[in-house]
Amino acid sequence: MRFRQHAAAAATALTVLGGALATAPAAHAAGGTAPACIARVVDEMPDGQHVWLQNNCGRTMHVKVIVDGWYDSSCLRLADRATRELVLKVGTYHKTVVC
């Protein structure tokens, strides 16, 4: 899959693999924290924070990445064993929630 960039205001600030759209900053209106079967890895890279998610739950899950100081991801559909990568160019990873 290829990265698709989403611009907000004058700057491109959130890059999401798989075409997830962003919602308003600091909205944080989502469900509870995603279960432990949704693996999360957050790495600091020169181009921003990379957030990797993998669904190990045995069924399709819907999750959203909450970002402090910028746009949250949209609700991402993850099939069992599917992975997604998000690159946060602005803001910092806060948590992953169900949606």
WOZI-V114326 format. One record per residue. RES is the residue in one letter. SS is DSSP state (hx for helix, st for strand, lp for the rest). PHI is phi as a letter, one per 30 degrees, with the letter a starting at -180 (none if undefined). D_LAST is the distance of its C-alpha to the last C-alpha in Angstrom with 2 decimals. Layout:
res={RES;RES}
ss={SS;SS}
phi={PHI;PHI}
d_last={D_LAST;D_LAST}
//
This chain:
res={M;R;F;R;Q;H;A;A;A;A;A;T;A;L;T;V;L;G;G;A;L;A;T;A;P;A;A;H;A;A;G;G;T;A;P;A;C;I;A;R;V;V;D;E;M;P;D;G;Q;H;V;W;L;Q;N;N;C;G;R;T;M;H;V;K;V;I;V;D;G;W;Y;D;S;S;C;L;R;L;A;D;R;A;T;R;E;L;V;L;K;V;G;T;Y;H;K;T;V;V;C}
ss={lp;lp;st;st;st;st;st;st;lp;lp;st;st;st;st;st;st;st;lp;lp;lp;lp;st;lp;lp;lp;lp;lp;lp;lp;lp;lp;lp;st;lp;lp;lp;lp;st;st;st;st;st;st;st;st;lp;lp;st;st;st;st;st;st;st;st;lp;lp;lp;lp;lp;st;st;st;st;st;st;st;st;lp;lp;lp;lp;st;lp;lp;st;st;st;lp;lp;lp;lp;st;st;st;st;st;st;lp;lp;lp;st;st;st;st;st;st;st;lp}
phi={none;c;d;b;c;b;c;b;h;c;b;d;b;b;c;b;d;j;i;d;c;c;c;e;d;i;d;h;c;a;d;d;e;d;d;d;d;c;d;b;b;b;b;d;b;e;c;k;d;c;c;c;b;b;c;c;d;i;a;d;b;c;b;b;c;c;c;d;i;a;d;d;d;d;d;c;c;c;d;e;i;d;b;b;b;b;c;c;d;b;i;b;d;c;a;c;b;d;b}
d_last={23.08;23.98;22.42;21.69;22.25;20.83;23.29;22.71;25.89;28.70;27.08;24.77;22.49;19.42;19.94;17.23;18.23;16.99;16.81;13.41;13.98;13.74;12.99;15.53;16.63;16.00;13.50;11.14;9.28;5.84;5.37;8.12;9.48;8.80;11.85;15.12;15.13;12.98;16.08;16.13;19.37;20.12;23.59;25.66;27.38;29.90;27.53;24.67;22.08;20.84;17.51;17.45;14.64;15.66;14.11;16.75;15.01;17.20;14.60;12.03;8.65;5.54;5.32;6.29;9.84;11.14;14.78;17.59;20.05;18.45;15.62;12.05;10.88;9.04;5.99;8.26;9.32;11.45;14.16;15.97;18.08;16.67;16.68;15.64;17.53;16.89;19.94;19.71;23.06;22.50;20.64;19.66;16.77;15.40;12.60;9.62;6.49;3.79;0.00}
//
